[in-house]
Amino acid sequence: MTAEPKPRPAEPHAVHRAHAVQDRDKTAGIVSRGIAAFLDLLIVWMILGACYAGLSLLKFALTVSEFHFLHVDILFTTTGFVVTSVLYLAACWGVSGRTPGSVVMGLRVVDSTGGRVRPLVAVLRAVLCTVFAIGLVWVVVDRRRRSVADILLRTRVVYSR
């Protein structure tokens, strides 16, 4: 009587790799994307506040005797917000696909193949997300969890380790 060889137990690492979720496997939903967007909004506001403080300090250094704080109007504020937001988002998405808000929430912006977005796509996505921020709400309606920017530019926001 010959004994059948005992099956070898699977290596723990091989089992882990077989069931691991890849970056491009799971698209992020509205809650995680919304929290990440809110955190990024706070960062943009902090950048704008730092710029205002820096300009005020520069003005103070140049005109000590006649100093008064800069007058801020709606055009200055809106233009500064849009420019800062677009530069911030485009730079983050173009370099790593992640903003600080998306790092906190474990998200990444990828192209349709799961790779890094091209710089032009990052800039266009930043403009769309800044000017048409309500487009994020489309994530709730779309069965593949895509925002308007994702649909137009063929990008995805995925959970990332």
Helices and strands as residue ranges (DSSP letters): H 12-19, H 30-62, H 74-95, H 100-105, E 107-111, H 119-131, G 133-137, H 138-141, H 148-153, E 155-159
